[in-house]
């Protein structure tokens, strides 16, 4: 069994295959305001259960789909391309999940890297 997670009200739930080997905190304006710690997975490593009326999406640039719960407001996950040399790789999508939403999980056990998104993007 993987790791279970959900937004505060439970309208968006997901299960991931296991702990990420590394998580990130990004300093870009969006991530900094959201306050998430991101773990990255391939789509087949994430099982989503989403009530359609609760799923809201923010799509600023046309390819990063940032989801949050329309009921309780928690930032939950994003569908994004992989990135190589600061360029999107649309052939290899990923799902980034907010590991702050993991149930019964010690976040301190995962190394966290800070990405200087404020100056890189």
The 8 nearest C-alpha neighbors of each residue, nearest first, counted from 0:
[[1, 2, 16, 17, 14, 3, 15, 18],
 [2, 0, 16, 17, 15, 14, 3, 18],
 [1, 3, 15, 14, 17, 16, 4, 101],
 [4, 2, 14, 102, 101, 13, 1, 15],
 [5, 3, 101, 102, 100, 13, 12, 14],
 [6, 4, 12, 9, 11, 100, 13, 7],
 [5, 7, 9, 73, 11, 8, 100, 75],
 [6, 8, 9, 71, 5, 73, 10, 100],
 [7, 9, 6, 10, 71, 70, 5, 11],
 [10, 8, 6, 11, 5, 7, 12, 71],
 [9, 11, 50, 8, 49, 53, 12, 6],
 [12, 10, 49, 9, 5, 6, 48, 50],
 [13, 11, 5, 48, 4, 47, 9, 49],
 [12, 14, 47, 4, 46, 48, 3, 5],
 [13, 15, 3, 46, 2, 45, 4, 1],
 [14, 16, 45, 2, 1, 17, 44, 46],
 [15, 17, 1, 44, 2, 45, 14, 18],
 [18, 16, 1, 15, 2, 19, 0, 44],
 [17, 19, 20, 2, 16, 109, 15, 38],
 [18, 20, 21, 38, 17, 22, 39, 109],
 [19, 21, 18, 109, 22, 110, 38, 39],
 [22, 20, 110, 19, 111, 109, 38, 23],
 [23, 21, 111, 38, 37, 110, 112, 36],
 [24, 22, 112, 37, 111, 113, 36, 25],
 [23, 25, 113, 36, 114, 112, 37, 26],
 [24, 26, 114, 116, 30, 27, 113, 115],
 [25, 27, 116, 31, 117, 115, 30, 114],
 [28, 26, 117, 116, 30, 29, 25, 31],
 [27, 29, 31, 30, 32, 26, 117, 116],
 [30, 28, 32, 27, 31, 33, 26, 25],
 [31, 29, 33, 32, 27, 25, 28, 34],
 [30, 32, 26, 34, 28, 33, 29, 27],
 [31, 33, 29, 30, 34, 28, 27, 35],
 [32, 34, 30, 31, 35, 29, 74, 28],
 [35, 33, 31, 32, 30, 36, 24, 74],
 [36, 34, 97, 33, 37, 30, 99, 24],
 [35, 37, 24, 97, 23, 98, 99, 22],
 [38, 36, 97, 23, 22, 96, 95, 98],
 [37, 39, 22, 96, 95, 19, 98, 97],
 [40, 38, 95, 94, 37, 96, 93, 19],
 [41, 39, 94, 93, 44, 95, 42, 38],
 [40, 42, 93, 44, 43, 94, 92, 39],
 [41, 43, 44, 45, 93, 94, 40, 92],
 [42, 44, 41, 45, 46, 40, 16, 15],
 [45, 43, 16, 42, 41, 15, 40, 46],
 [46, 44, 15, 43, 42, 14, 47, 16],
 [45, 47, 14, 13, 15, 44, 48, 43],
 [48, 46, 13, 12, 49, 45, 14, 11],
 [49, 47, 12, 13, 11, 46, 50, 10],
 [48, 50, 11, 51, 47, 10, 12, 54],
 [49, 51, 53, 52, 10, 11, 54, 48],
 [52, 50, 54, 53, 49, 55, 10, 11],
 [51, 53, 50, 54, 69, 55, 49, 70],
 [54, 52, 69, 68, 51, 50, 70, 10],
 [55, 53, 68, 51, 52, 69, 67, 50],
 [54, 56, 67, 69, 66, 68, 53, 57],
 [57, 55, 66, 65, 64, 58, 67, 54],
 [56, 58, 65, 64, 59, 66, 55, 67],
 [59, 57, 64, 61, 60, 63, 56, 65],
 [58, 60, 61, 57, 63, 62, 64, 65],
 [59, 61, 62, 58, 63, 64, 57, 65],
 [62, 60, 58, 59, 63, 64, 57, 79],
 [61, 63, 60, 64, 79, 58, 80, 59],
 [64, 62, 79, 58, 78, 65, 61, 60],
 [65, 63, 58, 78, 77, 57, 56, 62],
 [66, 64, 77, 57, 56, 63, 76, 58],
 [67, 65, 56, 76, 77, 55, 75, 64],
 [66, 68, 74, 75, 55, 73, 72, 54],
 [67, 69, 72, 53, 54, 70, 73, 71],
 [68, 70, 53, 55, 72, 54, 71, 67],
 [69, 71, 68, 53, 72, 8, 10, 73],
 [72, 70, 68, 73, 8, 69, 7, 6],
 [73, 71, 68, 69, 70, 67, 74, 6],
 [74, 72, 68, 67, 6, 71, 75, 7],
 [75, 73, 67, 66, 72, 76, 68, 33],
 [74, 76, 67, 97, 73, 66, 96, 6],
 [77, 75, 96, 66, 95, 97, 65, 74],
 [76, 78, 65, 95, 64, 66, 94, 79],
 [79, 77, 94, 64, 63, 93, 65, 95],
 [78, 80, 63, 93, 92, 77, 94, 64],
 [81, 79, 92, 89, 88, 87, 93, 91],
 [80, 82, 88, 92, 91, 87, 93, 79],
 [81, 83, 87, 86, 88, 85, 80, 84],
 [82, 84, 86, 85, 87, 88, 81, 80],
 [83, 85, 86, 82, 87, 88, 81, 119],
 [84, 86, 83, 82, 87, 120, 119, 88],
 [87, 85, 83, 82, 84, 88, 81, 80],
 [88, 86, 82, 80, 81, 89, 83, 85],
 [89, 87, 81, 80, 90, 82, 91, 86],
 [88, 90, 80, 91, 92, 87, 81, 79],
 [91, 89, 88, 92, 80, 81, 87, 93],
 [90, 92, 89, 81, 88, 80, 93, 41],
 [93, 91, 80, 81, 79, 89, 90, 41],
 [94, 92, 41, 79, 40, 80, 42, 81],
 [93, 95, 78, 40, 77, 39, 42, 41],
 [94, 96, 39, 77, 38, 76, 37, 40],
 [97, 95, 76, 38, 37, 98, 75, 94],
 [96, 98, 37, 99, 36, 35, 75, 76],
 [97, 99, 100, 101, 36, 96, 37, 38],
 [98, 100, 97, 101, 36, 35, 106, 37],
 [99, 101, 98, 4, 5, 97, 6, 102],
 [102, 100, 4, 98, 99, 104, 3, 103],
 [101, 103, 4, 104, 3, 100, 2, 5],
 [104, 102, 101, 105, 3, 2, 4, 106],
 [103, 105, 102, 101, 106, 2, 108, 98],
 [104, 106, 107, 108, 103, 109, 101, 102],
 [107, 105, 108, 109, 104, 99, 98, 101],
 [106, 108, 105, 109, 110, 111, 104, 22],
 [107, 109, 106, 105, 110, 104, 18, 111],
 [110, 108, 107, 106, 21, 111, 20, 22],
 [111, 109, 21, 22, 108, 112, 107, 20],
 [112, 110, 22, 23, 21, 109, 113, 24],
 [113, 111, 23, 22, 24, 114, 110, 21],
 [112, 114, 24, 23, 25, 115, 111, 26],
 [115, 113, 25, 116, 24, 26, 112, 23],
 [116, 114, 26, 117, 118, 119, 25, 113],
 [117, 115, 27, 119, 26, 118, 114, 25],
 [116, 118, 27, 26, 115, 119, 28, 120],
 [117, 119, 116, 115, 120, 27, 26, 114],
 [120, 118, 116, 117, 115, 85, 27, 114],
 [119, 116, 118, 117, 27, 85, 115, 28]]
